[in-house]
Amino acid sequence: MKQDNPILDTDSYKLSHHLQYPPGMTAACGYIEARGLSTWPDVVFFGLQAFLKDLIARPVTASDIAEAEDVALLHGLPFNRAGWERIVSHHNGHMPVLIEALPEGAVVRRGVPMVQVTSTDPALPWITAYLDTALTRAIWYPSTVASHVRRIHGTLFPLYEKTSDPQEMAFGTRLHDFGARSATSREQAALGGLAHLLFFERTDTLVALVKARNAYGAGMAGFSIPASEHATMTAWGQEGETEAYRSMLHHFARYGAVSVVSDSYDIARAVSELWGKALKPEVEASGAMLIVRSDSGDPVDMPVQVMTQLAYAFGTTLNSRGYRVINNRVRVMQGDGVTLTDMVKILGRMEAFGFSAENIYFGMGSQMIQKISRDTYSFTMKINAVADDQGRWHDAAKRPASMQEKGSKAGRQAVVTELFERAACRLDETGPRQNHLVPVYRDGALLKEWSLEEIRQEIARIPFR
């Protein structure tokens, strides 16, 4: 069985929904938002275009229908063969919906619709909610990672700014994505890694670069440097540790920077005796920046210890802020198990010791792309209006008596500007105000395309708060 059958990219219970709607219904409209149940108020909208390009590239076929019918009947559910055959015969296998969306990269408060989906074929109004599963998943994950990384960016920036020389801070290089192996799938690594690249330029997740090229037209969305791992260092044996490090300088100094994991045996000895004495002349003459990476020990204490040893061996100068900067030939990286809280503690400890944040880089993997869920920002899709056989729209909304916080919006939605920020509004109440939900897809055609650079610029419009 093929794993990419679009008909089967939904929940089982939706296979029976075409029989559940009222007679005479000719259209349905639904919206996606981050509900007001999460801790953080602002959410970055991102990832829809990547989904739509994949959706357009994979239309439904007759073989998909045959396979899906077989699965549905064996699974104990009805199958809407007539509906799917109409999609193939009348719409060339493409989903007959209009999708409106905010600009990708829009930063909005919870409760503001990011996407609105409306069926376009009067015979197929059920298709709107049928897409809920795939569409919500396609949006909540990259949007949540982007929102999470935005919070990291906004929290760390003032800490770097406080102790760093403005000309040397290079803040976009300070958080490196190491998350490819932490993801549950290649798609997750690509989408999560791409969300990271909206804010920082350093990554080792190649599939994120491929996704950026294919979905958002970015020739090269991020950069990396030559780096070692324990396998390439321990292959030399403990007695060859010095030569392993020397080899790294010899092969990669021409790239301008090289990252060397230095805790295979005794990191204190590696820093003080090998890097700080035996190899010091070669490091200083290399013309490259050596980034010493510690992957063992306490994630808060260890990088500061390494920094102190490097400062003793290579010397420091005072920057324009009055904080110590180690010789420009050496820096520190902490990339093992580090959290945002850890990074704040590390930078606080460095400041207390008089060190500039210029001295350190960070790397993140599972903490950035894996330790989140749909509930982090409470993403959901809800039907908000249905049309009758006369084309008249009627409100459809959820109003639970006991859980008002899980109610939904009634009526087709718009997003307008109120008090300098985007806010939800009924479409029939927008008046002369601009609706920021713009058509991006209709019946298999991509109507609007955002470049990665445009998305970065859109995010930058709203300051972190």
Number of C-alpha atoms within 10 A of each C-alpha: 8 7 7 10 17 20 18 20 15 16 12 13 10 21 19 13 16 18 13 9 12 10 9 13 20 22 25 28 29 27 29 23 26 29 22 17 16 14 9 14 15 22 26 27 28 30 25 25 22 18 16 20 18 12 15 17 11 15 19 22 19 13 10 20 23 11 15 22 20 12 15 17 11 10 10 9 14 17 21 16 13 11 16 23 17 15 23 18 12 12 17 16 22 22 27 23 24 20 25 22 25 25 23 23 28 24 27 22 20 23 21 25 28 29 27 27 28 24 26 20 19 17 15 22 24 23 26 25 23 19 20 23 15 15 22 19 17 19 25 27 25 26 28 28 27 30 24 23 24 23 18 19 20 15 17 19 15 11 17 21 16 14 24 25 20 15 7 9 18 12 20 15 17 21 26 27 28 23 24 24 12 17 17 11 10 14 14 20 26 23 27 29 33 31 28 29 26 23 21 22 19 21 26 19 24 17 18 27 23 18 20 25 16 14 21 22 16 16 12 11 22 24 16 16 14 14 17 17 14 13 9 14 23 15 11 14 14 14 9 13 19 18 16 20 20 17 13 19 24 13 11 17 19 12 13 14 22 22 22 24 20 26 19 18 13 11 22 16 14 21 22 18 16 19 25 19 15 14 17 17 11 14 22 16 10 18 16 19 20 23 22 28 27 24 21 19 12 13 20 19 13 18 25 21 16 22 23 18 19 22 21 13 18 18 14 16 14 14 17 12 13 14 22 24 24 23 17 17 18 24 23 23 24 27 22 20 15 20 20 18 11 16 20 16 15 22 22 15 15 23 18 11 13 15 28 27 26 25 23 24 21 19 23 21 25 19 18 25 30 17 11 15 14 16 14 19 25 18 24 21 22 22 25 22 22 24 20 16 12 9 13 12 19 15 14 20 16 14 14 11 8 7 8 10 11 14 14 21 23 18 21 24 25 29 25 21 15 11 7 7 12 20 18 21 20 14 14 10 10 16 8 6 12 11 18 19 19 17 17 21 23 19 19 21 14 15 13 13 16 15 16 22 15 15 18 16 14 16 24 15 11 14 8 13 8
